[in-house]
Amino acid sequence: MASRTACFGSARPLTTRVCRRSLVTRASAGSARPQRKRPEYIPNRIDDPNYVRVFDTTLRDGEQSPGATLTSKEKMEIAKQLQKLGVDVIEAGFPIASPDDFEAVRSIAMEVGNNVDADGYVPAICGLSRSREADLERAWDAVRHARHPRVHVFLATSPIHMEHKLRMTPDQVIRQAVESVKHLRSLGCKDIEFSPEDATRSHPTFLYEVLAEVIKAGATTLNIPDTTGWSLPHEFQGLITDLRANVPGANDVIFSTHCQNDLGLSTANSLAGAMGGARQVECTINGIGERAGNASLEEIVMAIALRGERQLGGLWTGINPVHIAVTSKMVCDYSGMPVQPHKAIVGANAFAHESGIHQDGMLKSRDTYEIMTPESIGLARASGVGLVLGKHSGRHALSTRLAELGYGDLPAERVAELFRRFKDLADKKKDIADEDLLALVQDGVHQPEAVWALGDLQVVCGSMGLPTATVKLIGPDGLPRVAAGMGTGPVDAAYKAIDSLVRVPARLVDYSMNGVTEGIEALAVTRVVIRPAGDPAAAGQRTDCRGGQTTRAFSGTGAHEDVVVSSARAYISALNRMIPYVSAQAAAAAADAGSPAAAAARAVAV
């Protein structure tokens, strides 16, 4: 059996070690907000000098991870979960990237950005922009409906970026940065974040000059990015300290950190920046992001929660950590980016103990080897009433365990479908582990809206003939369609049969399979990544924040006790993500092509 999945909650069986059986659970409504009241949101100042704003960029920088494409619906659900978590700012996307990205940011700004709770808390909604008027206007138009709208504009300041990428002089960079901030002000934006890209490899004196000018132009937050993960913690703390001491007007703005993880120091650098006086930290759930990823929200938040009072000068955040686990699981499932088992805070082994010495200590006192409780981040031990789920278990027992795992508010039809699949699995497997239930939930709940659905699948394969698959799919019109395909193996044959029915060209980029538990009866979880192929490929193009064009990738997951069925479900899941996006892009391109402006542009080109 293939290696076990690294997604949160899928730890190995616990028969040979002491492990506080910990799986995702949601907080009760009564614990939804931290007891300490966060300061009122004012763009350029924080009345409590020890409060650190948490700026989450999972939906923007995190989505730049290869294969981590999110649909608009998934972005909205993650944004709502981030509000439950209590983040101060949600960077919802890069609006100029595509019409779909723009609509996703605008929808989040209108819904999540106006959902004020009883304590007056509502997250600021931010859109990223390059220092171009069209980008700035698009970003502002996407976020302006939020109660606290913010635009984040960036421009590189390091010699290597100015010479080779921008091909601009330092004076030109200063002028463009100032004009960008002034243009946002003229649009009505009063919450402006400016980032000097590659700040840690920029000349300090030039940084002083650039930042002083954008403060005068109206910037309210200065974000200092360690774009390549180059800095060491003491260097980064010193940089923040020096900027606050030498930039005119520094007392009138908030300093922020954005640390990449290329040397594995993003969390350490973020905390060092906070010690140097930064009062905003930019981070992502599970640390996802470009290359080696970003600073991990859960690591920063729990470090401040555990050590902030005594070792970090009294620093604190407004995050309610009991929502960390379910947020991590949601991002893992939707993005298709697995969490490594030994990942701090949210890894499957974070609260597991296999060493005999450690087991002995844990049996005597949990404090011997655990510095936080699993409950503090939203984990719960296995059922206290000793429920063992199997083929004789009923719907009530399943619903009870689902609620303990954090899924007590599922719609009745979802529970009914999960119960049907649970009974099918229980007929083939004696005991159903919590990991099995989470895999079924991932396959049934954290999935895109179905355009195509798998009906039946039959394969014939072996060493005596060409592998053949017969597939029945339920189409968008609800009617069944059947096709057969031949391939190099049973999975390839099934995928070719599916392609012949769907008729939307796709290129398989990545394929992986993991066993949820040990043993021949283990449930298989498959993950695939696809990209548009052929003519629709152009419709999958998007502009990235560096100005390049990339083809979006779409991930899908599937779970089943049969590895071929699991593979087919994952492929169809990815297609269900890709098809609406490609269709929307094609429709938008057709509309633009028929507009008077487009016609005039074509006439000029001719």
SVG drawing of the C-alpha trace seen along z (x, -y; Angstrom):
<svg xmlns="http://www.w3.org/2000/svg" viewBox="-32 -64 54 78">
<polyline fill="none" stroke="black" stroke-width="0.4" points="0.0,0.0 1.2,-3.5 2.4,-5.9 -0.2,-7.4 -1.6,-10.9 -0.1,-13.9 -3.4,-15.8 -4.3,-16.8 -6.0,-14.1 -4.6,-11.1 -2.2,-9.8 -1.1,-6.1 -3.0,-3.6 -2.2,-4.0 -1.8,-0.4 1.9,-0.6 2.2,-4.0 0.6,-6.5 -1.1,-9.2 -3.8,-11.6 -6.1,-10.7 -6.7,-14.1 -8.9,-15.0 -10.6,-18.1 -13.4,-19.6 -15.2,-23.0 -15.4,-25.4 -18.7,-26.0 -20.4,-29.3 -19.7,-30.6 -15.9,-30.5 -15.9,-32.1 -14.1,-35.3 -11.0,-35.7 -11.8,-37.1 -9.5,-40.0 -11.1,-42.6 -9.1,-43.6 -8.4,-47.3 -10.6,-49.2 -9.5,-48.9 -7.8,-52.1 -5.7,-51.8 -2.5,-53.6 -2.4,-53.0 -3.1,-50.5 -4.1,-51.9 -2.7,-48.9 1.1,-49.0 1.4,-45.2 -1.4,-44.1 -0.2,-42.4 -2.5,-42.3 -2.7,-39.0 -2.8,-39.5 -3.8,-36.2 -2.8,-35.8 -3.8,-32.2 -6.2,-33.2 -3.6,-35.2 0.0,-34.2 -1.1,-30.7 -3.0,-30.1 0.2,-30.7 1.5,-27.3 1.6,-25.1 -1.7,-23.1 -3.3,-25.0 -6.0,-26.7 -9.2,-27.5 -12.7,-28.0 -14.7,-31.2 -17.0,-29.1 -14.0,-27.5 -12.4,-31.0 -15.6,-32.2 -15.8,-29.3 -12.2,-29.7 -12.7,-33.5 -15.7,-32.8 -13.5,-30.3 -10.7,-32.9 -13.3,-35.3 -14.2,-32.7 -10.4,-32.3 -10.3,-36.1 -7.7,-37.3 -7.5,-41.1 -7.0,-41.4 -7.8,-38.9 -5.9,-39.4 -8.6,-37.9 -6.7,-37.8 -5.1,-39.6 -8.2,-41.1 -6.5,-41.9 -5.5,-38.3 -8.7,-37.2 -12.5,-38.0 -13.0,-35.0 -10.4,-36.3 -12.0,-39.8 -15.5,-38.4 -14.1,-36.2 -12.5,-39.2 -15.5,-41.4 -17.9,-38.7 -15.7,-38.3 -15.6,-42.0 -19.3,-42.4 -20.2,-39.4 -17.4,-38.6 -16.2,-42.2 -19.6,-43.4 -20.3,-40.6 -19.8,-42.5 -20.1,-40.5 -21.5,-41.5 -18.1,-42.9 -17.8,-45.1 -15.1,-42.8 -15.1,-42.5 -11.9,-41.7 -10.5,-44.2 -10.5,-42.9 -7.5,-43.5 -6.7,-43.2 -3.1,-43.0 -2.1,-45.3 1.0,-46.2 1.9,-49.8 -0.1,-50.4 -3.3,-52.5 -5.4,-49.7 -4.3,-47.3 -4.9,-49.8 -8.4,-50.7 -9.3,-47.1 -8.2,-46.2 -10.0,-49.2 -13.2,-48.3 -13.0,-44.7 -12.6,-45.7 -14.4,-49.0 -17.7,-47.5 -16.1,-46.1 -16.5,-47.9 -12.7,-48.2 -11.3,-48.0 -7.6,-47.9 -5.3,-47.9 -1.9,-46.4 0.5,-47.8 4.1,-46.6 7.1,-47.7 10.6,-46.2 13.4,-48.2 16.5,-45.9 19.3,-46.6 18.9,-43.2 15.1,-43.7 15.4,-47.3 18.1,-46.5 17.0,-43.1 13.2,-43.0 11.9,-46.6 14.7,-48.2 14.1,-51.4 16.3,-53.8 15.9,-54.4 14.3,-57.8 11.8,-56.2 10.9,-53.7 10.3,-56.4 8.2,-58.4 6.1,-55.4 5.6,-54.3 4.4,-57.8 2.1,-58.1 0.5,-54.7 -0.3,-55.7 -1.6,-59.1 -3.8,-57.5 -5.3,-55.1 -6.0,-58.1 -7.7,-59.9 -10.0,-56.9 -11.1,-57.1 -9.0,-54.4 -7.8,-55.4 -6.2,-52.1 -3.1,-51.6 -0.4,-49.1 2.9,-49.5 5.5,-46.8 9.1,-47.4 9.5,-44.0 12.8,-42.2 13.3,-44.7 15.9,-42.5 18.2,-42.8 17.6,-46.5 20.0,-49.3 18.8,-50.5 19.3,-54.2 17.2,-53.7 14.5,-52.0 14.4,-55.0 13.8,-57.3 11.2,-55.3 9.2,-54.6 9.4,-58.2 7.9,-59.3 5.0,-56.8 4.1,-57.8 3.9,-61.5 1.8,-60.3 -0.7,-58.6 0.4,-55.0 -0.9,-53.6 0.9,-50.3 4.5,-49.6 5.1,-45.9 8.7,-44.7 9.0,-41.5 11.8,-39.0 10.8,-38.0 13.5,-35.3 13.7,-34.1 17.3,-35.5 17.3,-37.1 18.3,-35.6 16.2,-36.5 18.7,-38.9 19.1,-40.7 15.4,-41.0 14.8,-42.4 17.5,-44.9 16.1,-46.0 12.7,-46.6 14.2,-48.5 16.4,-50.6 13.5,-51.5 11.3,-52.6 14.2,-54.8 15.3,-56.3 12.2,-56.7 10.5,-60.1 6.9,-59.6 7.4,-56.0 5.3,-56.7 2.3,-57.5 2.1,-54.0 2.0,-50.3 5.1,-48.3 4.4,-44.7 6.4,-41.6 6.1,-39.2 8.6,-36.4 9.2,-33.6 10.4,-30.2 13.3,-29.4 15.7,-28.8 13.1,-27.5 13.1,-30.8 9.8,-32.5 8.2,-32.0 11.4,-33.0 11.9,-36.1 8.2,-37.1 8.6,-36.9 11.9,-38.7 10.2,-41.5 7.5,-41.8 10.2,-42.1 11.7,-44.9 8.4,-46.8 6.3,-45.4 2.7,-45.3 1.4,-43.3 2.5,-39.8 1.6,-38.4 1.2,-34.6 -0.8,-31.7 -2.7,-28.7 -0.3,-25.7 2.4,-28.0 1.4,-27.4 2.8,-29.7 5.3,-30.1 8.5,-28.0 9.1,-26.8 6.0,-28.7 5.2,-31.5 5.3,-32.1 2.7,-29.7 -0.2,-31.4 -0.6,-28.7 3.0,-28.7 3.2,-32.5 -0.1,-32.6 0.7,-29.8 4.3,-31.1 2.8,-34.5 0.0,-32.8 2.5,-30.7 5.5,-33.0 4.2,-36.5 3.5,-37.6 6.9,-36.8 9.4,-36.5 8.0,-38.8 7.2,-41.9 3.6,-41.2 2.6,-40.7 -0.8,-39.3 -3.2,-38.7 -7.0,-38.5 -6.8,-35.0 -9.1,-32.4 -6.8,-29.3 -9.5,-26.8 -10.4,-27.3 -6.9,-26.5 -7.4,-22.8 -10.6,-22.9 -9.2,-25.9 -6.0,-23.9 -8.1,-20.8 -10.3,-23.0 -7.3,-24.6 -5.6,-21.2 -8.7,-19.7 -9.6,-22.6 -6.1,-23.5 -5.0,-19.9 -1.7,-20.8 -1.1,-18.1 0.4,-18.9 3.5,-17.0 3.0,-14.7 5.6,-16.4 4.4,-19.9 4.3,-22.0 0.9,-22.6 -1.2,-20.9 0.8,-17.9 -0.7,-14.4 2.2,-13.6 2.1,-16.9 0.5,-15.3 1.7,-11.7 4.3,-9.9 6.0,-6.7 9.3,-6.6 9.1,-4.5 10.7,-7.3 8.1,-9.8 5.3,-7.3 6.3,-6.8 6.5,-10.6 3.1,-11.1 1.5,-8.4 2.8,-10.2 2.1,-13.7 1.1,-15.2 3.1,-18.3 6.4,-16.3 6.3,-16.4 3.5,-18.7 3.7,-22.5 0.1,-23.0 -3.1,-20.9 -4.6,-19.6 -7.9,-21.1 -6.4,-24.6 -6.2,-24.4 -9.6,-22.7 -8.7,-19.0 -10.7,-16.5 -9.9,-13.0 -11.7,-10.0 -15.3,-9.5 -15.6,-9.5 -18.4,-6.9 -16.4,-4.3 -18.1,-4.3 -16.6,-1.8 -18.0,-2.3 -18.6,0.8 -21.2,2.3 -23.8,2.5 -23.5,-1.2 -26.5,-3.3 -27.0,-6.8 -27.1,-8.3 -23.7,-6.9 -22.2,-8.2 -23.8,-11.6 -22.4,-11.8 -18.9,-11.0 -19.0,-13.4 -20.1,-16.1 -17.1,-15.2 -14.8,-15.5 -16.2,-19.0 -18.9,-18.2 -22.0,-18.5 -23.7,-21.1 -23.7,-19.1 -27.0,-19.2 -29.2,-16.2 -28.6,-15.1 -24.8,-15.2 -25.2,-13.0 -27.4,-10.6 -24.8,-10.3 -22.0,-9.8 -24.0,-7.2 -24.5,-5.3 -20.8,-5.3 -20.0,-4.5 -22.1,-1.4 -20.5,-0.3 -17.1,-0.7 -18.1,1.1 -19.2,4.1 -15.6,4.5 -13.8,3.4 -14.4,4.5 -13.8,1.3 -14.0,-2.3 -11.3,-4.6 -11.7,-8.3 -9.2,-8.7 -11.7,-6.8 -14.5,-9.1 -12.4,-12.2 -11.5,-10.8 -15.1,-10.2 -16.0,-13.8 -13.2,-15.2 -14.5,-13.2 -18.1,-14.1 -18.2,-17.6 -15.0,-19.4 -15.8,-19.0 -16.8,-21.4 -20.4,-21.5 -20.8,-18.5 -20.9,-19.1 -20.2,-15.4 -20.7,-12.6 -19.4,-9.0 -22.1,-6.4 -20.4,-3.1 -17.0,-1.8 -15.8,1.5 -12.2,2.4 -10.6,5.4 -6.8,5.6 -3.9,8.0 -1.0,9.5 -3.0,11.1 -4.6,8.1 -5.0,4.4 -6.5,2.7 -10.0,1.6 -12.4,-0.5 -16.2,-1.1 -17.4,-4.2 -20.9,-5.6 -21.1,-9.3 -24.1,-11.4 -24.0,-14.5 -24.9,-18.1 -28.5,-17.4 -28.9,-14.5 -28.8,-11.8 -26.4,-8.9 -23.7,-8.4 -21.5,-5.3 -18.1,-5.1 -15.2,-2.7 -11.5,-3.4 -8.2,-1.6 -4.9,-2.6 -1.6,-1.5 -3.2,-0.5 -6.7,-0.5 -6.5,-4.1 -5.3,-5.4 -8.1,-3.5 -10.7,-4.9 -9.4,-8.5 -9.6,-8.1 -13.1,-6.9 -14.0,-9.9 -12.3,-12.2 -14.4,-10.8 -17.6,-11.7 -16.6,-15.1 -14.9,-16.3 -13.0,-19.1 -9.3,-18.5 -7.2,-18.2 -3.6,-17.4 -2.7,-15.4 0.1,-17.2 0.4,-15.2 -1.1,-11.9 -0.6,-10.5 -2.4,-7.9 -2.2,-7.3 -3.7,-4.7 -5.6,-6.3 -4.8,-3.5 -2.6,-0.4 -3.7,2.9 -5.0,4.3 -8.5,3.0 -7.4,-0.6 -9.3,-3.3 -7.4,-4.8 -7.3,-8.6 -6.1,-9.9 -5.1,-13.4 -4.6,-14.6 -3.7,-18.0 -4.7,-18.9 -4.4,-21.8 -6.5,-22.8 -5.2,-21.4 -5.8,-22.2 -7.9,-25.1 -9.4,-25.8 -5.8,-26.3 -5.9,-30.0 -9.1,-30.4 -7.2,-29.0 -4.5,-31.8 -4.2,-34.2 -1.9,-37.1 0.3,-36.5 1.5,-39.3 4.8,-39.4 3.1,-40.2 3.6,-36.8 1.0,-34.6 0.4,-31.2 -2.1,-28.4 -4.2,-27.6 -3.9,-24.1 -6.9,-22.4 -6.6,-19.7 -9.1,-17.0 -9.3,-14.3 -11.3,-11.1 -11.6,-8.3 -12.7,-4.7 -11.7,-1.3 -11.1,-0.5 -8.0,-2.3 -9.3,-2.7 -12.6,-4.1 -10.7,-6.4 -8.6,-7.6 -11.7,-8.2 -13.4,-10.2 -10.3,-12.4 -10.1,-13.1 -13.8,-14.0 -13.4,-16.3 -10.6,-18.1 -12.6,-18.4 -15.6,-19.8 -13.2,-22.5 -11.7,-23.2 -14.8,-23.2 -16.8,-26.1 -13.6,-28.2 -12.6,-27.6 -16.3,-28.1 -16.5,-31.5 -13.1,-32.6 -14.2,-31.7 -17.5,-33.5 -15.7,-36.6 -13.3,-36.5 -16.1,-36.2 -18.0,-39.1 -14.8,-41.3 -14.2,-40.3 -17.7,-41.6 -17.6,-44.8 -17.2,-48.2 -13.9,-48.8 -12.5,-45.5 -13.6,-46.2 -12.0,-49.6 -8.8,-48.1 -8.7,-45.5 -9.3,-48.3 -6.4,-50.3 -4.2,-47.2 -5.1,-46.6"/>
</svg>
